[in-house]
Amino acid sequence: MTMLRLAALDEEDLKIVSAHAQDAAIQVKAIRWDKQAGRVLIEMNRFVWEKRPRWLFRQRYERRRSVLHFDGVTAVRATGLSPIKQDEVLVLLSITFEPGQAPGGFITLTFAGNAALRLEVDFVEARLTDLGAAWETRNRPRHIG
């Protein structure tokens, strides 16, 4: 079992983290901001894009329980997310960085259904870490475009 551990310290690194976190399923209640620590922590069920299925006709994929966290967060703004709907499941589409006053800026997590989380950061520092064993799924995310 190979568990993923990635760190992002700049915009290019963040693109790699975004690719590995794409299509993660996240409950609203699994997004937490520790204002004092300046950290946003997100628990997710990550789709394992880096592993190809073994069988051509019996395609089985994997998901893993993972955590994504951002440090240096000074403000958080949400669009299309309801704090009342804590069990709502969001699907992560991308993570992007918009430079501001160097080395800071804005990190935006875009979700399906026109939802987004915008983090104002003093610097780029993110980590994506798998927490445990994978489980099998037959459902592969499909992108229409």
C-alpha positions in Angstrom: 0.0 0.0 0.0 1.5 3.3 -1.1 0.2 6.3 0.7 0.4 9.7 -0.9 2.2 12.6 0.9 2.5 15.8 -1.0 3.6 19.3 0.0 3.1 22.5 -1.9 5.2 25.6 -1.3 4.5 27.5 -4.5 1.9 27.8 -7.3 3.5 25.0 -9.4 3.4 22.6 -6.4 -0.2 23.5 -5.8 -1.1 22.4 -9.3 0.2 18.9 -8.5 -1.8 18.8 -5.2 -4.8 19.9 -7.2 -4.5 17.1 -9.7 -4.3 14.5 -7.0 -7.2 16.0 -5.0 -9.5 16.4 -8.0 -12.9 14.7 -7.6 -12.4 14.3 -3.8 -15.7 13.9 -2.0 -15.9 16.3 1.0 -18.6 16.9 3.5 -19.2 20.6 4.5 -18.6 19.6 8.2 -15.2 18.2 7.3 -13.9 21.7 6.4 -12.5 23.4 9.5 -10.7 26.7 10.0 -8.5 27.2 13.1 -8.3 31.0 13.0 -5.7 31.2 15.8 -3.4 28.7 14.1 -4.1 30.2 10.6 -4.9 26.7 9.3 -7.7 25.2 7.2 -8.0 21.5 7.5 -10.2 19.4 5.0 -10.9 15.7 5.4 -11.8 14.0 2.2 -12.4 10.8 0.3 -9.8 11.2 -2.4 -10.2 9.5 -5.8 -6.9 7.7 -6.5 -6.1 9.0 -10.0 -2.5 7.8 -10.0 -3.5 4.1 -9.9 -4.8 2.5 -13.0 -7.2 -0.4 -12.8 -5.7 -3.9 -13.2 -8.4 -5.5 -15.3 -9.6 -4.3 -18.6 -13.2 -5.5 -18.3 -13.6 -5.4 -14.5 -12.5 -1.9 -13.9 -12.2 -1.1 -10.3 -10.9 2.1 -8.9 -9.9 3.3 -5.4 -10.6 6.0 -3.0 -8.6 6.9 0.1 -9.3 8.8 3.2 -7.0 11.9 3.1 -6.5 15.2 4.7 -5.6 18.5 3.0 -4.4 21.4 5.0 -3.3 25.0 4.3 -1.2 27.1 6.6 -0.8 30.9 6.8 -4.5 31.4 6.3 -5.7 34.9 7.4 -9.3 34.9 6.0 -11.8 32.4 4.6 -14.7 33.2 2.3 -17.3 30.7 1.0 -19.7 30.9 -1.9 -22.4 28.4 -2.5 -21.8 26.5 0.8 -24.4 26.4 3.5 -23.2 26.1 7.1 -26.7 24.7 7.8 -26.2 21.8 5.4 -23.2 20.2 7.3 -23.8 16.7 5.7 -23.8 18.1 2.1 -21.2 16.4 0.0 -19.0 18.6 -2.2 -16.9 17.4 -5.1 -13.6 19.2 -5.5 -12.8 20.3 -9.1 -9.6 22.3 -8.6 -7.3 24.3 -6.4 -5.8 27.5 -7.8 -3.6 30.3 -6.6 -3.9 34.0 -7.4 -0.9 36.1 -6.3 -1.4 39.0 -4.1 1.2 40.8 -2.0 4.2 38.4 -2.3 4.6 35.8 -1.1 0.8 35.8 -0.3 -2.3 35.8 -2.3 -5.5 33.8 -2.6 -6.0 30.0 -2.8 -9.4 29.0 -4.3 -11.0 25.6 -4.0 -13.6 25.2 -6.7 -16.4 22.6 -6.2 -19.0 21.2 -8.5 -22.3 23.1 -8.3 -20.9 26.6 -8.3 -19.5 26.4 -4.8 -16.0 27.8 -3.8 -13.8 28.4 -0.8 -11.4 31.3 -1.1 -8.5 31.4 1.4 -6.4 34.5 1.9 -2.9 33.4 2.7 0.4 35.0 3.8 2.2 32.3 1.8 1.6 29.1 -0.1 1.9 26.0 2.2 -0.3 23.1 1.7 -0.1 19.4 2.4 -2.1 16.4 1.1 -1.7 13.2 3.1 -3.4 9.9 2.8 -4.5 8.6 6.2 -5.1 4.9 5.7 -6.1 2.0 3.5 -7.9 2.4 0.2 -11.3 1.0 -0.6 -12.6 -0.2 -4.0 -15.1 1.7 -6.1 -16.5 0.9 -9.5 -17.4 4.6 -10.1 -14.9 6.7 -11.9 -15.6 10.4 -12.0 -16.7 11.6 -15.5 -15.9 15.1 -16.7 -18.2 16.6 -19.3 -16.7 19.4 -21.3 
